[in-house]
């Protein structure tokens, strides 16, 4: 009898440690997600704000803006991958957490108490699942923001390339004017030569 009580006591310590560990892992996964979410939000906000300020200049340098935006947007996408992985970790740790709660509840011998505890677990899991589904929708919306950010970068890049082409067209027009002027000078030279030759 004493052996059974001691075995139960040592088993209880292990059960407590395991239960606490599952809870700690779940909590840590949520905290990791939150840290990356906050960093991601700041990065997106600052990058868009910087691009808006740069574009508001009287003569914005679209090539520089495009280069800066691309660099920052790549960092944002890297941060997003971390945030998404953390979100998956939250899902996995929450599943393990709720499975462990049910495992503990199913270990209760008294049927009425076991049913009550399983019901509490189910109610808590339903509340959690609703929160998770809403967060999942937000993650999908962030996917769309990243797509739009990529599109914005392409628009900047196109603008930069068009600016360069326009600059080349302007340079070409200047060159054409210079060529016309030089050709007229040469035409005058030809006329002067003809006039000189006809007198000879």
Backbone as JSON Lines, residues from 0, in Angstrom:
{"i":0,"aa":"X","n":[0.83,-1.19,0.0],"ca":[0.0,0.0,0.0],"c":[0.88,1.25,0.0]}
{"i":1,"aa":"X","n":[1.89,1.28,0.85],"ca":[2.79,2.42,0.92],"c":[3.49,2.63,-0.41]}
{"i":2,"aa":"X","n":[3.88,1.53,-1.08],"ca":[4.55,1.6,-2.38],"c":[3.63,2.28,-3.4]}
{"i":3,"aa":"X","n":[2.34,1.93,-3.39],"ca":[1.36,2.51,-4.33],"c":[1.22,4.01,-4.09]}
{"i":4,"aa":"X","n":[1.19,4.42,-2.84],"ca":[1.07,5.85,-2.51],"c":[2.32,6.6,-2.94]}
{"i":5,"aa":"X","n":[3.51,6.01,-2.68],"ca":[4.75,6.66,-3.1],"c":[4.84,6.76,-4.63]}
{"i":6,"aa":"X","n":[4.42,5.7,-5.31],"ca":[4.44,5.7,-6.78],"c":[3.51,6.79,-7.31]}
{"i":7,"aa":"X","n":[2.35,6.91,-6.71],"ca":[1.38,7.92,-7.12],"c":[1.95,9.32,-6.85]}
{"i":8,"aa":"X","n":[2.62,9.47,-5.72],"ca":[3.2,10.77,-5.36],"c":[4.27,11.18,-6.35]}
{"i":9,"aa":"X","n":[5.17,10.23,-6.71],"ca":[6.23,10.59,-7.65],"c":[5.65,10.8,-9.04]}
{"i":10,"aa":"X","n":[4.63,10.03,-9.39],"ca":[3.96,10.19,-10.68],"c":[3.28,11.55,-10.74]}
{"i":11,"aa":"X","n":[2.7,11.96,-9.58],"ca":[2.01,13.25,-9.52],"c":[2.97,14.39,-9.77]}
{"i":12,"aa":"X","n":[4.19,14.3,-9.25],"ca":[5.18,15.34,-9.48],"c":[5.54,15.43,-10.95]}
{"i":13,"aa":"X","n":[5.67,14.29,-11.6],"ca":[5.98,14.27,-13.03],"c":[4.81,14.82,-13.83]}
{"i":14,"aa":"X","n":[3.59,14.46,-13.41],"ca":[2.41,14.96,-14.13],"c":[2.32,16.48,-14.03]}
{"i":15,"aa":"X","n":[2.6,16.99,-12.83],"ca":[2.54,18.43,-12.64],"c":[3.57,19.13,-13.51]}
{"i":16,"aa":"X","n":[4.81,18.59,-13.49],"ca":[5.87,19.18,-14.3],"c":[5.52,19.15,-15.79]}
{"i":17,"aa":"X","n":[4.97,18.02,-16.23],"ca":[4.6,17.89,-17.65],"c":[3.48,18.87,-18.01]}
{"i":18,"aa":"X","n":[2.5,18.99,-17.11],"ca":[1.38,19.91,-17.36],"c":[1.87,21.36,-17.42]}
{"i":19,"aa":"X","n":[2.74,21.71,-16.48],"ca":[3.27,23.07,-16.44],"c":[4.11,23.33,-17.68]}
{"i":20,"aa":"X","n":[4.9,22.34,-18.1],"ca":[5.74,22.49,-19.28],"c":[4.89,22.72,-20.53]}
{"i":21,"aa":"X","n":[3.82,21.96,-20.69],"ca":[2.93,22.14,-21.85],"c":[2.36,23.56,-21.86]}
{"i":22,"aa":"X","n":[1.95,24.03,-20.68],"ca":[1.43,25.38,-20.57],"c":[2.48,26.43,-20.89]}
{"i":23,"aa":"X","n":[3.71,26.19,-20.41],"ca":[4.81,27.13,-20.66],"c":[5.19,27.19,-22.14]}
{"i":24,"aa":"X","n":[5.19,26.03,-22.79],"ca":[5.51,25.99,-24.22],"c":[4.45,26.74,-25.01]}
{"i":25,"aa":"X","n":[3.2,26.53,-24.65],"ca":[2.09,27.23,-25.32],"c":[2.23,28.74,-25.13]}
{"i":26,"aa":"X","n":[2.47,29.15,-23.89],"ca":[2.61,30.58,-23.58],"c":[3.82,31.18,-24.31]}
{"i":27,"aa":"X","n":[4.95,30.46,-24.32],"ca":[6.16,30.94,-25.0],"c":[5.92,31.1,-26.49]}
{"i":28,"aa":"X","n":[5.18,30.17,-27.1],"ca":[4.92,30.27,-28.54],"c":[4.06,31.49,-28.85]}
{"i":29,"aa":"X","n":[3.14,31.81,-27.97],"ca":[2.3,33.01,-28.14],"c":[3.17,34.26,-28.0]}
{"i":30,"aa":"X","n":[4.07,34.28,-27.03],"ca":[4.94,35.44,-26.82],"c":[5.9,35.64,-27.99]}
{"i":31,"aa":"X","n":[6.44,34.53,-28.53],"ca":[7.33,34.64,-29.7],"c":[6.57,35.21,-30.89]}
{"i":32,"aa":"X","n":[5.35,34.73,-31.08],"ca":[4.52,35.24,-32.18],"c":[4.29,36.74,-32.0]}
{"i":33,"aa":"X","n":[3.96,37.14,-30.77],"ca":[3.65,38.55,-30.51],"c":[4.86,39.45,-30.76]}
{"i":34,"aa":"X","n":[6.05,38.99,-30.36],"ca":[7.27,39.79,-30.6],"c":[7.47,40.02,-32.1]}
{"i":35,"aa":"X","n":[7.34,38.95,-32.88],"ca":[7.52,39.09,-34.32],"c":[6.4,39.89,-34.96]}
{"i":36,"aa":"X","n":[5.19,39.77,-34.42],"ca":[4.06,40.55,-34.95],"c":[4.31,42.04,-34.75]}
{"i":37,"aa":"X","n":[4.78,42.41,-33.56],"ca":[5.05,43.81,-33.27],"c":[6.18,44.35,-34.16]}
{"i":38,"aa":"X","n":[7.26,43.58,-34.29],"ca":[8.37,44.01,-35.14],"c":[7.91,44.14,-36.59]}
{"i":39,"aa":"X","n":[7.11,43.2,-37.04],"ca":[6.58,43.22,-38.41],"c":[5.74,44.48,-38.63]}
{"i":40,"aa":"X","n":[4.86,44.77,-37.69],"ca":[3.97,45.94,-37.8],"c":[4.78,47.22,-37.9]}
{"i":41,"aa":"X","n":[5.81,47.34,-37.06],"ca":[6.66,48.55,-37.06],"c":[7.4,48.65,-38.4]}
{"i":42,"aa":"X","n":[7.97,47.54,-38.87],"ca":[8.71,47.55,-40.14],"c":[7.81,47.99,-41.29]}
{"i":43,"aa":"X","n":[6.62,47.42,-41.37],"ca":[5.7,47.76,-42.47],"c":[5.34,49.24,-42.4]}
{"i":44,"aa":"X","n":[4.96,49.68,-41.22],"ca":[4.56,51.07,-41.03],"c":[5.68,52.04,-41.41]}
{"i":45,"aa":"X","n":[6.89,51.8,-40.91],"ca":[8.02,52.69,-41.17],"c":[8.42,52.68,-42.65]}
{"i":46,"aa":"X","n":[8.39,51.51,-43.27],"ca":[8.78,51.41,-44.68],"c":[7.81,52.16,-45.57]}
{"i":47,"aa":"X","n":[6.53,52.0,-45.3],"ca":[5.52,52.7,-46.1],"c":[5.6,54.21,-45.85]}
{"i":48,"aa":"X","n":[5.79,54.59,-44.6],"ca":[5.9,56.01,-44.25],"c":[7.11,56.65,-44.94]}
{"i":49,"aa":"X","n":[8.26,55.94,-44.92],"ca":[9.47,56.46,-45.57],"c":[9.26,56.62,-47.08]}
{"i":50,"aa":"X","n":[8.61,55.63,-47.7],"ca":[8.36,55.7,-49.14],"c":[7.43,56.87,-49.46]}
{"i":51,"aa":"X","n":[6.39,57.04,-48.64],"ca":[5.45,58.15,-48.86],"c":[6.15,59.5,-48.74]}
{"i":52,"aa":"X","n":[7.0,59.64,-47.72],"ca":[7.73,60.9,-47.53],"c":[8.66,61.17,-48.71]}
{"i":53,"aa":"X","n":[9.36,60.12,-49.16],"ca":[10.29,60.29,-50.28],"c":[9.55,60.65,-51.56]}
{"i":54,"aa":"X","n":[8.38,60.05,-51.76],"ca":[7.6,60.34,-52.97],"c":[6.97,61.72,-52.93]}
{"i":55,"aa":"X","n":[6.83,62.28,-51.72],"ca":[6.22,63.6,-51.58],"c":[7.19,64.73,-51.94]}
{"i":56,"aa":"X","n":[8.48,64.41,-52.08],"ca":[9.45,65.43,-52.48],"c":[9.05,66.02,-53.83]}
{"i":57,"aa":"X","n":[9.51,67.27,-54.06],"ca":[9.18,67.93,-55.33],"c":[9.71,67.15,-56.52]}
{"i":58,"aa":"X","n":[10.93,66.66,-56.4],"ca":[11.52,65.85,-57.47],"c":[12.02,64.55,-56.86]}
{"i":59,"aa":"X","n":[11.11,63.58,-56.68],"ca":[11.54,62.33,-56.03],"c":[12.49,61.52,-56.92]}
{"i":60,"aa":"X","n":[13.47,60.94,-56.28],"ca":[14.4,60.07,-56.99],"c":[13.83,58.66,-56.93]}
{"i":61,"aa":"X","n":[13.08,58.28,-57.96],"ca":[12.36,57.0,-57.93],"c":[13.3,55.81,-57.89]}
{"i":62,"aa":"X","n":[14.48,55.95,-58.47],"ca":[15.43,54.82,-58.44],"c":[15.87,54.57,-57.0]}
{"i":63,"aa":"X","n":[16.23,55.64,-56.3],"ca":[16.66,55.51,-54.91],"c":[15.51,55.01,-54.03]}
{"i":64,"aa":"X","n":[14.32,55.55,-54.26],"ca":[13.15,55.13,-53.47],"c":[12.87,53.65,-53.71]}
{"i":65,"aa":"X","n":[12.94,53.24,-54.98],"ca":[12.7,51.84,-55.33],"c":[13.72,50.91,-54.69]}
{"i":66,"aa":"X","n":[14.99,51.32,-54.73],"ca":[16.07,50.51,-54.14],"c":[15.88,50.39,-52.63]}
{"i":67,"aa":"X","n":[15.6,51.51,-51.96],"ca":[15.39,51.49,-50.51],"c":[14.17,50.65,-50.15]}
{"i":68,"aa":"X","n":[13.09,50.84,-50.91],"ca":[11.85,50.11,-50.62],"c":[12.08,48.6,-50.79]}
{"i":69,"aa":"X","n":[12.78,48.23,-51.86],"ca":[13.03,46.8,-52.11],"c":[13.82,46.19,-50.96]}
{"i":70,"aa":"X","n":[14.85,46.89,-50.51],"ca":[15.68,46.4,-49.4],"c":[14.84,46.2,-48.14]}
{"i":71,"aa":"X","n":[14.04,47.21,-47.81],"ca":[13.2,47.12,-46.61],"c":[12.09,46.08,-46.77]}
{"i":72,"aa":"X","n":[11.52,46.0,-47.96],"ca":[10.42,45.05,-48.2],"c":[10.92,43.62,-48.11]}
{"i":73,"aa":"X","n":[12.16,43.37,-48.53],"ca":[12.75,42.04,-48.39],"c":[12.9,41.68,-46.91]}
{"i":74,"aa":"X","n":[13.31,42.66,-46.1],"ca":[13.42,42.42,-44.65],"c":[12.03,42.12,-44.06]}
{"i":75,"aa":"X","n":[11.03,42.83,-44.55],"ca":[9.65,42.62,-44.08],"c":[9.21,41.2,-44.42]}
{"i":76,"aa":"X","n":[9.51,40.75,-45.61],"ca":[9.1,39.39,-46.0],"c":[9.81,38.33,-45.17]}
{"i":77,"aa":"X","n":[11.07,38.58,-44.82],"ca":[11.8,37.66,-43.94],"c":[11.14,37.64,-42.55]}
{"i":78,"aa":"X","n":[10.79,38.83,-42.04],"ca":[10.13,38.92,-40.74],"c":[8.77,38.21,-40.79]}
{"i":79,"aa":"X","n":[8.06,38.37,-41.9],"ca":[6.75,37.74,-42.05],"c":[6.87,36.22,-42.01]}
{"i":80,"aa":"X","n":[7.9,35.69,-42.65],"ca":[8.11,34.23,-42.62],"c":[8.31,33.76,-41.18]}
{"i":81,"aa":"X","n":[9.06,34.54,-40.4],"ca":[9.27,34.19,-38.98],"c":[7.95,34.26,-38.22]}
{"i":82,"aa":"X","n":[7.19,35.32,-38.5],"ca":[5.91,35.48,-37.81],"c":[4.96,34.34,-38.17]}
{"i":83,"aa":"X","n":[4.95,33.95,-39.44],"ca":[4.06,32.87,-39.89],"c":[4.49,31.53,-39.26]}
{"i":84,"aa":"X","n":[5.81,31.32,-39.15],"ca":[6.3,30.1,-38.49],"c":[5.89,30.1,-37.02]}
{"i":85,"aa":"X","n":[6.02,31.27,-36.38],"ca":[5.59,31.38,-34.98],"c":[4.1,31.1,-34.84]}
{"i":86,"aa":"X","n":[3.32,31.54,-35.83],"ca":[1.88,31.3,-35.8],"c":[1.59,29.8,-35.9]}
{"i":87,"aa":"X","n":[2.34,29.1,-36.75],"ca":[2.2,27.64,-36.86],"c":[2.62,26.97,-35.55]}
{"i":88,"aa":"X","n":[3.67,27.5,-34.92],"ca":[4.12,26.96,-33.63],"c":[3.04,27.13,-32.56]}
{"i":89,"aa":"X","n":[2.35,28.27,-32.61],"ca":[1.24,28.5,-31.66],"c":[0.18,27.43,-31.88]}
{"i":90,"aa":"X","n":[-0.13,27.16,-33.13],"ca":[-1.14,26.14,-33.45],"c":[-0.72,24.78,-32.89]}
{"i":91,"aa":"X","n":[0.52,24.41,-33.17],"ca":[1.01,23.1,-32.71],"c":[1.05,23.01,-31.19]}
{"i":92,"aa":"X","n":[1.53,24.06,-30.54],"ca":[1.63,24.01,-29.07],"c":[0.23,24.07,-28.44]}
{"i":93,"aa":"X","n":[-0.71,24.77,-29.07],"ca":[-2.08,24.81,-28.52],"c":[-2.74,23.44,-28.66]}
{"i":94,"aa":"X","n":[-2.48,22.76,-29.78],"ca":[-3.03,21.4,-29.94],"c":[-2.47,20.48,-28.86]}
{"i":95,"aa":"X","n":[-1.16,20.56,-28.64],"ca":[-0.53,19.72,-27.61],"c":[-1.08,20.06,-26.23]}
{"i":96,"aa":"X","n":[-1.29,21.36,-26.0],"ca":[-1.81,21.83,-24.71],"c":[-3.21,21.25,-24.45]}
{"i":97,"aa":"X","n":[-4.09,21.38,-25.43],"ca":[-5.46,20.89,-25.24],"c":[-5.53,19.36,-25.19]}
{"i":98,"aa":"X","n":[-4.66,18.7,-25.94],"ca":[-4.6,17.24,-25.85],"c":[-4.18,16.82,-24.45]}
{"i":99,"aa":"X","n":[-3.22,17.56,-23.89],"ca":[-2.75,17.23,-22.53],"c":[-3.84,17.49,-21.49]}
{"i":100,"aa":"X","n":[-4.59,18.59,-21.66],"ca":[-5.7,18.85,-20.74],"c":[-6.71,17.7,-20.77]}
{"i":101,"aa":"X","n":[-7.03,17.24,-21.97],"ca":[-7.98,16.12,-22.09],"c":[-7.4,14.83,-21.51]}
{"i":102,"aa":"X","n":[-6.1,14.63,-21.71],"ca":[-5.43,13.45,-21.16],"c":[-5.53,13.47,-19.63]}
{"i":103,"aa":"X","n":[-5.29,14.64,-19.05],"ca":[-5.39,14.77,-17.59],"c":[-6.82,14.54,-17.12]}
{"i":104,"aa":"X","n":[-7.78,15.14,-17.85],"ca":[-9.18,14.98,-17.46],"c":[-9.63,13.54,-17.58]}
{"i":105,"aa":"X","n":[-9.19,12.87,-18.63],"ca":[-9.58,11.46,-18.83],"c":[-8.98,10.54,-17.78]}
{"i":106,"aa":"X","n":[-7.97,11.01,-17.07],"ca":[-7.37,10.23,-15.99],"c":[-8.17,10.3,-14.68]}
{"i":107,"aa":"X","n":[-9.23,11.12,-14.67],"ca":[-10.08,11.22,-13.47],"c":[-11.0,10.01,-13.44]}
{"i":108,"aa":"X","n":[-11.01,9.31,-12.3],"ca":[-11.83,8.1,-12.18],"c":[-13.31,8.41,-11.99]}
{"i":109,"aa":"X","n":[-13.61,9.46,-11.23],"ca":[-15.0,9.83,-10.97],"c":[-15.6,10.35,-12.28]}
{"i":110,"aa":"X","n":[-16.61,9.65,-12.79],"ca":[-17.18,9.96,-14.1],"c":[-17.77,11.38,-14.17]}
{"i":111,"aa":"X","n":[-18.47,11.77,-13.11],"ca":[-19.09,13.09,-13.09],"c":[-18.02,14.19,-13.15]}
{"i":112,"aa":"X","n":[-16.97,14.04,-12.34],"ca":[-15.88,15.03,-12.33],"c":[-15.16,15.04,-13.67]}
{"i":113,"aa":"X","n":[-14.92,13.83,-14.23],"ca":[-14.23,13.74,-15.51],"c":[-15.04,14.46,-16.61]}
{"i":114,"aa":"X","n":[-16.35,14.21,-16.63],"ca":[-17.22,14.84,-17.62],"c":[-17.2,16.35,-17.47]}
{"i":115,"aa":"X","n":[-17.25,16.83,-16.23],"ca":[-17.22,18.27,-15.97],"c":[-15.92,18.88,-16.47]}
{"i":116,"aa":"X","n":[-14.8,18.24,-16.18],"ca":[-13.49,18.77,-16.58],"c":[-13.31,18.72,-18.11]}
{"i":117,"aa":"X","n":[-13.78,17.65,-18.73],"ca":[-13.7,17.55,-20.2],"c":[-14.55,18.64,-20.85]}
{"i":118,"aa":"X","n":[-15.7,18.94,-20.23],"ca":[-16.57,19.99,-20.75],"c":[-15.87,21.35,-20.64]}
{"i":119,"aa":"X","n":[-15.21,21.61,-19.51],"ca":[-14.46,22.86,-19.34],"c":[-13.36,22.98,-20.4]}
{"i":120,"aa":"X","n":[-12.67,21.86,-20.65],"ca":[-11.63,21.86,-21.68],"c":[-12.21,22.2,-23.05]}
{"i":121,"aa":"X","n":[-13.34,21.58,-23.36],"ca":[-13.99,21.8,-24.66],"c":[-14.42,23.25,-24.81]}
{"i":122,"aa":"X","n":[-15.01,23.81,-23.76],"ca":[-15.46,25.21,-23.8],"c":[-14.27,26.15,-24.01]}
{"i":123,"aa":"X","n":[-13.18,25.89,-23.3],"ca":[-11.99,26.71,-23.44],"c":[-11.41,26.57,-24.85]}
{"i":124,"aa":"X","n":[-11.4,25.36,-25.37],"ca":[-10.86,25.13,-26.7],"c":[-11.71,25.81,-27.77]}
{"i":125,"aa":"X","n":[-13.02,25.83,-27.6],"ca":[-13.91,26.5,-28.56],"c":[-13.61,28.0,-28.6]}
{"i":126,"aa":"X","n":[-13.44,28.6,-27.42],"ca":[-13.1,30.03,-27.35],"c":[-11.76,30.27,-28.05]}
{"i":127,"aa":"X","n":[-10.78,29.41,-27.76],"ca":[-9.47,29.54,-28.37],"c":[-9.54,29.39,-29.89]}
{"i":128,"aa":"X","n":[-10.28,28.39,-30.36],"ca":[-10.38,28.14,-31.81],"c":[-10.98,29.35,-32.54]}
{"i":129,"aa":"X","n":[-11.96,30.0,-31.92],"ca":[-12.55,31.19,-32.53],"c":[-11.49,32.28,-32.68]}
{"i":130,"aa":"X","n":[-10.7,32.47,-31.63],"ca":[-9.62,33.46,-31.68],"c":[-8.59,33.1,-32.75]}
{"i":131,"aa":"X","n":[-8.28,31.82,-32.82],"ca":[-7.28,31.36,-33.78],"c":[-7.76,31.57,-35.22]}
{"i":132,"aa":"X","n":[-9.02,31.26,-35.47],"ca":[-9.59,31.42,-36.81],"c":[-9.56,32.89,-37.23]}
{"i":133,"aa":"X","n":[-9.88,33.78,-36.29],"ca":[-9.83,35.22,-36.59],"c":[-8.39,35.65,-36.9]}
{"i":134,"aa":"X","n":[-7.45,35.15,-36.12],"ca":[-6.04,35.48,-36.35],"c":[-5.58,34.94,-37.7]}
{"i":135,"aa":"X","n":[-6.06,33.76,-38.05],"ca":[-5.71,33.14,-39.34],"c":[-6.2,34.01,-40.5]}
{"i":136,"aa":"X","n":[-7.39,34.59,-40.35],"ca":[-7.92,35.51,-41.38],"c":[-7.02,36.73,-41.5]}
{"i":137,"aa":"X","n":[-6.54,37.22,-40.37],"ca":[-5.63,38.38,-40.39],"c":[-4.31,38.02,-41.07]}
{"i":138,"aa":"X","n":[-3.82,36.82,-40.82],"ca":[-2.58,36.37,-41.47],"c":[-2.78,36.33,-42.98]}
{"i":139,"aa":"X","n":[-3.94,35.83,-43.42],"ca":[-4.24,35.8,-44.86],"c":[-4.34,37.21,-45.43]}
{"i":140,"aa":"X","n":[-4.87,38.13,-44.65],"ca":[-4.95,39.53,-45.09],"c":[-3.54,40.12,-45.22]}
{"i":141,"aa":"X","n":[-2.64,39.71,-44.34],"ca":[-1.25,40.18,-44.42],"c":[-0.61,39.66,-45.71]}
{"i":142,"aa":"X","n":[-0.95,38.43,-46.1],"ca":[-0.47,37.9,-47.38],"c":[-0.82,38.88,-48.5]}
{"i":143,"aa":"X","n":[-2.05,39.39,-48.47],"ca":[-2.52,40.32,-49.5],"c":[-1.74,41.64,-49.43]}
{"i":144,"aa":"X","n":[-1.46,42.1,-48.22],"ca":[-0.67,43.33,-48.05],"c":[0.72,43.14,-48.68]}
{"i":145,"aa":"X","n":[1.32,41.98,-48.47],"ca":[2.64,41.72,-49.05],"c":[2.57,41.68,-50.58]}
{"i":146,"aa":"X","n":[1.51,41.11,-51.11],"ca":[1.33,41.09,-52.57],"c":[1.22,42.52,-53.09]}
{"i":147,"aa":"X","n":[0.43,43.34,-52.4],"ca":[0.27,44.74,-52.82],"c":[1.58,45.51,-52.66]}
{"i":148,"aa":"X","n":[2.35,45.2,-51.63],"ca":[3.66,45.83,-51.46],"c":[4.6,45.46,-52.6]}
{"i":149,"aa":"X","n":[4.56,44.19,-53.02],"ca":[5.36,43.76,-54.16],"c":[4.94,44.51,-55.42]}
{"i":150,"aa":"X","n":[3.63,44.66,-55.61],"ca":[3.12,45.41,-56.76],"c":[3.59,46.86,-56.71]}
{"i":151,"aa":"X","n":[3.53,47.45,-55.52],"ca":[3.97,48.84,-55.34],"c":[5.45,48.98,-55.73]}
{"i":152,"aa":"X","n":[6.26,48.01,-55.3],"ca":[7.68,48.06,-55.66],"c":[7.85,47.99,-57.17]}
{"i":153,"aa":"X","n":[7.09,47.16,-57.83],"ca":[7.19,47.06,-59.3],"c":[6.8,48.38,-59.96]}
{"i":154,"aa":"X","n":[5.78,49.03,-59.42],"ca":[5.36,50.33,-59.96],"c":[6.5,51.34,-59.78]}
{"i":155,"aa":"X","n":[7.13,51.32,-58.6],"ca":[8.28,52.22,-58.37],"c":[9.41,51.91,-59.36]}
{"i":156,"aa":"X","n":[9.67,50.63,-59.53],"ca":[10.73,50.21,-60.43],"c":[10.43,50.65,-61.86]}
{"i":157,"aa":"X","n":[9.2,50.44,-62.28],"ca":[8.8,50.88,-63.63],"c":[8.95,52.39,-63.78]}
{"i":158,"aa":"X","n":[8.54,53.11,-62.74],"ca":[8.66,54.55,-62.76],"c":[10.12,54.97,-62.88]}
{"i":159,"aa":"X","n":[10.97,54.28,-62.13],"ca":[12.4,54.56,-62.16],"c":[12.96,54.31,-63.56]}
{"i":160,"aa":"X","n":[12.57,53.19,-64.16],"ca":[13.05,52.85,-65.5],"c":[12.52,53.86,-66.52]}
{"i":161,"aa":"X","n":[11.23,54.23,-66.37],"ca":[10.66,55.22,-67.28],"c":[11.36,56.57,-67.11]}
{"i":162,"aa":"X","n":[11.68,56.94,-65.85],"ca":[12.4,58.18,-65.62],"c":[13.74,58.16,-66.34]}
{"i":163,"aa":"X","n":[14.42,57.01,-66.25],"ca":[15.71,56.87,-66.92],"c":[15.53,56.98,-68.43]}
{"i":164,"aa":"X","n":[14.49,56.32,-68.94],"ca":[14.24,56.38,-70.38],"c":[13.91,57.81,-70.77]}
{"i":165,"aa":"X","n":[13.08,58.48,-69.95],"ca":[12.73,59.87,-70.24],"c":[13.98,60.74,-70.23]}
{"i":166,"aa":"X","n":[14.86,60.46,-69.26],"ca":[16.12,61.2,-69.19],"c":[16.94,60.93,-70.44]}
{"i":167,"aa":"X","n":[16.97,59.66,-70.89],"ca":[17.68,59.32,-72.12],"c":[17.06,59.99,-73.33]}
{"i":168,"aa":"X","n":[15.72,60.04,-73.34],"ca":[15.03,60.72,-74.44],"c":[15.38,62.2,-74.43]}
{"i":169,"aa":"X","n":[15.38,62.8,-73.24],"ca":[15.77,64.21,-73.13],"c":[17.2,64.42,-73.61]}
{"i":170,"aa":"X","n":[18.09,63.52,-73.19],"ca":[19.49,63.61,-73.62],"c":[19.6,63.45,-75.14]}
{"i":171,"aa":"X","n":[18.81,62.52,-75.67],"ca":[18.81,62.28,-77.1],"c":[18.29,63.51,-77.86]}
{"i":172,"aa":"X","n":[17.26,64.14,-77.31],"ca":[16.74,65.36,-77.94],"c":[17.78,66.47,-77.92]}
{"i":173,"aa":"X","n":[18.5,66.59,-76.79],"ca":[19.58,67.58,-76.72],"c":[20.66,67.28,-77.76]}
{"i":174,"aa":"X","n":[20.99,66.01,-77.85],"ca":[21.99,65.58,-78.82],"c":[21.54,65.88,-80.25]}
{"i":175,"aa":"X","n":[20.24,65.64,-80.48],"ca":[19.68,65.91,-81.8],"c":[19.77,67.4,-82.14]}
{"i":176,"aa":"X","n":[19.46,68.24,-81.15],"ca":[19.55,69.69,-81.37],"c":[21.0,70.1,-81.66]}
{"i":177,"aa":"X","n":[21.92,69.5,-80.88],"ca":[23.33,69.8,-81.12],"c":[23.74,69.33,-82.51]}
{"i":178,"aa":"X","n":[23.27,68.16,-82.9],"ca":[23.62,67.62,-84.22],"c":[23.05,68.51,-85.32]}
{"i":179,"aa":"X","n":[21.78,68.93,-85.13],"ca":[21.18,69.83,-86.13],"c":[22.01,71.11,-86.27]}
{"i":180,"aa":"X","n":[22.4,71.66,-85.12],"ca":[23.2,72.89,-85.14],"c":[24.53,72.65,-85.84]}
{"i":181,"aa":"X","n":[25.19,71.55,-85.51],"ca":[26.48,71.23,-86.14],"c":[26.31,70.98,-87.63]}
{"i":182,"aa":"X","n":[25.22,70.28,-87.99],"ca":[25.0,70.01,-89.41],"c":[24.73,71.29,-90.19]}
{"i":183,"aa":"X","n":[24.04,72.23,-89.55],"ca":[23.8,73.53,-90.2],"c":[25.12,74.27,-90.37]}
{"i":184,"aa":"X","n":[25.97,74.17,-89.31],"ca":[27.3,74.78,-89.42],"c":[28.08,74.15,-90.58]}
{"i":185,"aa":"X","n":[27.97,72.83,-90.69],"ca":[28.66,72.12,-91.78],"c":[28.06,72.47,-93.13]}
{"i":186,"aa":"X","n":[26.74,72.67,-93.14],"ca":[26.08,73.08,-94.38],"c":[26.61,74.45,-94.8]}
{"i":187,"aa":"X","n":[26.74,75.34,-93.84],"ca":[27.3,76.67,-94.14],"c":[28.72,76.53,-94.65]}
{"i":188,"aa":"X","n":[29.47,75.6,-94.05],"ca":[30.84,75.36,-94.49],"c":[30.84,74.87,-95.94]}
{"i":189,"aa":"X","n":[29.9,73.94,-96.25],"ca":[29.8,73.43,-97.62],"c":[29.46,74.54,-98.6]}
{"i":190,"aa":"X","n":[28.5,75.36,-98.22],"ca":[28.1,76.49,-99.09],"c":[29.27,77.44,-99.32]}
{"i":191,"aa":"X","n":[29.98,77.71,-98.22],"ca":[31.14,78.62,-98.35],"c":[32.18,78.01,-99.27]}
{"i":192,"aa":"X","n":[32.37,76.69,-99.16],"ca":[33.35,75.99,-100.03],"c":[32.9,76.02,-101.47]}
{"i":193,"aa":"X","n":[31.63,75.81,-101.71],"ca":[31.1,75.85,-103.07],"c":[31.28,77.25,-103.67]}
{"i":194,"aa":"X","n":[30.96,78.24,-102.85],"ca":[31.07,79.62,-103.31],"c":[32.52,79.94,-103.67]}
{"i":195,"aa":"X","n":[33.4,79.49,-102.8],"ca":[34.83,79.71,-103.03],"c":[35.29,78.99,-104.31]}
{"i":196,"aa":"X","n":[34.81,77.78,-104.48],"ca":[35.21,76.97,-105.63],"c":[34.67,77.56,-106.94]}
{"i":197,"aa":"X","n":[33.48,78.14,-106.87],"ca":[32.88,78.7,-108.1],"c":[33.6,79.99,-108.53]}
{"i":198,"aa":"X","n":[34.28,80.64,-107.61],"ca":[34.99,81.88,-107.91],"c":[36.33,81.56,-108.53]}
{"i":199,"aa":"X","n":[36.81,80.35,-108.26],"ca":[38.14,80.0,-108.67],"c":[38.22,79.72,-110.1]}
